[in-house]
Amino acid sequence: MTKTSRPLRGVLFDVDGTLVDSNYLHTVAWWQAFRRLDYDIPMANIHRAIGMGGDKLIGHVLGSGPEPEVEEKLDSSHGAIFSPSWPALRAFDGAAELLRACASRDLAVVLASSASEPELQALRRAIDADDAITSATSSSDAQESKPAPDILQAALDSAELEAGATVFVGDSVWDVLSAAALGIPTI
């Protein structure tokens, strides 16, 4: 995409739960991870926290942050349980077409994901629209996860966008809070 004299406009997209049907898989994976470490957390409590980064989700669900080694075990357990589901991931109907429609209107299309890089690659395969994607972020691009705005700021920076020239498309309250912190309108 070339720079023009007008401000570059774009659309940031959350991926998990917005473009790819993965929220229930994440819920079950987190539930199993908590059970492995003897935490009996109702699945409904976990489901309401989906959309937060794993580091925030753990403290939110438990009511306080566990010791760092427990948090690391929970996070790695979630990853180990969730990753076998990657081949089964499916984009929502029309997701690829939506990305291509945005790109065809000269909008920068940025995936604002806090998934790990390998997981992001699996999500991108499920969407199958790399030809329309300007850039994408992963967990390594942000210091803090949602609802902190770090991943959205990284997404803006990756495509040289300004908050006032973008919209963010997400599926959770955590997406809305993250975008609001930067003044990005949210759909």
Buried (B, 14 or more C-beta within 10 A) or exposed (E): BEEEEEEBBBBBBBBBBBBBBBBEBBBBBBBBBBEBEEBEBEEEBBBBBBBBBBBBBBBBBBEEEBEEEBBEBBBEBBBEBBBEBBEEBEBBEEBBEBBBBBBEEEBBBBBBBBBBEEBBBBBBBBBEBEEBBBBBBBBEBBEBBBBBBBBBBBBBEBBBBBBEBBBBBBBBBBBBBBBBBBEBEBE
